[in-house]
Amino acid sequence: MTESKKSTVFISYSRKNKAFVRKLDAALEEQGINAWVDWEGIPLSTDWMVEIAKGIVAADAFLFVISPDALDSEYCLKELELAISENKKIIPIVYSEPEKRKKIHPRLASANWVFLRPKKRKIYRRYSQNY
């Protein structure tokens, strides 16, 4: 009998939202989902952008944590562009809603957003049921 492979997601986020992403990472792990995050996936003294690109390419899906800071981040948008070019499933997770007039990448704007509020853990179960 073969053991099923754990699903892997890449989490793109603003460093200003790290506390939330740590909780998201832990909750995904509880559901048997490996999350690639930059505090775990980058060896010392390596080119961090190369390692991030490898993480995106290797992931089954790409979680973009939406917040005003992430939408303003050059690096988060580069990660999103790479995920799109690699045909990754994009899952927007709303941590903090952007201003109504904020320009949002068309790929994020067209996707069904998952709103995470305190004490809501549906995303973890919903995602794990799809993989």
C-alpha positions as CSV (number, residue, x, y, z in Angstrom):
1,M,0.0,0.0,0.0
2,T,1.4,3.4,-0.9
3,E,1.2,6.3,1.4
4,S,-0.6,9.3,0.0
5,K,1.5,12.4,-0.6
6,K,0.7,15.4,1.6
7,S,-0.5,18.4,-0.3
8,T,1.8,21.4,-0.2
9,V,0.8,25.1,-0.4
10,F,3.0,28.1,-0.8
11,I,1.9,31.0,1.5
12,S,2.6,34.5,0.1
13,Y,2.2,37.3,2.7
14,S,3.4,40.6,4.0
15,R,5.9,40.3,6.9
16,K,3.6,42.7,8.8
17,N,1.1,39.8,8.9
18,K,3.5,37.2,10.1
19,A,1.7,36.4,13.4
20,F,-1.5,35.6,11.5
21,V,0.4,33.5,8.9
22,R,2.0,31.5,11.8
23,K,-1.5,30.6,13.0
24,L,-2.6,29.7,9.4
25,D,0.5,27.6,8.9
26,A,-0.1,25.7,12.2
27,A,-3.8,25.1,11.3
28,L,-3.0,23.8,7.9
29,E,-0.4,21.4,9.3
30,E,-3.1,20.1,11.7
31,Q,-5.1,19.2,8.7
32,G,-2.2,17.4,7.1
33,I,-1.3,20.1,4.6
34,N,2.4,21.1,4.3
35,A,2.8,24.9,4.0
36,W,5.9,26.4,2.4
37,V,6.7,29.6,4.3
38,D,9.8,31.7,4.1
39,W,10.9,31.3,7.7
40,E,11.2,27.5,7.2
41,G,12.0,27.0,3.5
42,I,15.1,29.0,2.9
43,P,18.5,27.6,3.9
44,L,21.1,30.0,5.3
45,S,23.4,31.8,2.8
46,T,21.3,31.0,-0.3
47,D,19.7,33.3,-2.8
48,W,16.3,33.7,-1.1
49,M,14.4,34.7,-4.3
50,V,15.7,31.5,-6.0
51,E,14.5,29.4,-3.0
52,I,11.1,31.2,-3.0
53,A,10.7,30.4,-6.8
54,K,11.5,26.8,-6.1
55,G,8.9,26.7,-3.3
56,I,6.2,28.1,-5.6
57,V,7.1,25.7,-8.4
58,A,7.0,22.7,-6.1
59,A,3.7,23.7,-4.4
60,D,0.3,22.2,-5.3
61,A,-1.4,25.5,-4.7
62,F,-0.6,29.2,-3.9
63,L,-2.2,30.9,-0.9
64,F,-2.1,34.7,-1.2
65,V,-2.8,36.4,2.2
66,I,-4.6,39.6,1.2
67,S,-4.0,42.6,3.3
68,P,-3.2,46.2,2.3
69,D,0.5,45.6,3.1
70,A,0.6,42.5,0.9
71,L,-1.1,44.3,-2.0
72,D,1.6,47.0,-1.7
73,S,4.5,44.5,-1.6
74,E,6.6,44.3,-4.7
75,Y,7.8,40.8,-3.5
76,C,4.3,39.4,-2.9
77,L,3.2,40.6,-6.4
78,K,6.3,39.0,-8.0
79,E,5.4,35.7,-6.2
80,L,1.8,36.0,-7.5
81,E,3.0,36.5,-11.0
82,L,5.3,33.4,-10.8
83,A,2.4,31.3,-9.4
84,I,0.2,32.5,-12.3
85,S,2.9,31.7,-14.9
86,E,3.3,28.2,-13.3
87,N,-0.5,27.6,-13.5
88,K,-0.9,27.2,-9.8
89,K,-4.3,27.1,-8.1
90,I,-4.6,30.6,-6.5
91,I,-6.4,30.8,-3.2
92,P,-6.8,34.3,-1.9
93,I,-7.1,34.4,1.9
94,V,-8.4,37.7,3.2
95,Y,-6.7,38.7,6.5
96,S,-7.4,42.4,6.2
97,E,-9.7,43.8,3.6
98,P,-8.1,46.3,1.2
99,E,-9.5,49.8,0.7
100,K,-12.3,49.8,-1.7
101,R,-10.4,51.8,-4.3
102,K,-7.3,49.8,-4.0
103,K,-6.1,48.3,-7.3
104,I,-6.1,44.5,-7.0
105,H,-4.3,42.2,-9.4
106,P,-6.9,40.8,-11.9
107,R,-6.2,37.2,-11.0
108,L,-6.9,37.9,-7.3
109,A,-9.9,40.1,-8.1
110,S,-11.5,37.3,-10.2
111,A,-11.0,34.5,-7.6
112,N,-13.4,33.5,-4.9
113,W,-11.9,35.0,-1.7
114,V,-11.8,33.1,1.6
115,F,-12.5,35.4,4.5
116,L,-10.8,34.3,7.7
117,R,-12.3,35.9,10.8
118,P,-11.5,35.0,14.4
119,K,-12.6,31.5,15.3
120,K,-13.4,30.5,11.7
121,R,-11.3,27.6,10.6
122,K,-13.3,26.6,7.5
123,I,-10.5,27.2,5.1
124,Y,-8.4,24.5,6.6
125,R,-11.1,21.9,6.3
126,R,-12.3,23.2,2.9
127,Y,-8.8,23.1,1.5
128,S,-8.0,19.6,2.9
129,Q,-11.2,18.2,1.4
130,N,-10.2,19.5,-2.1
131,Y,-6.8,17.8,-2.0
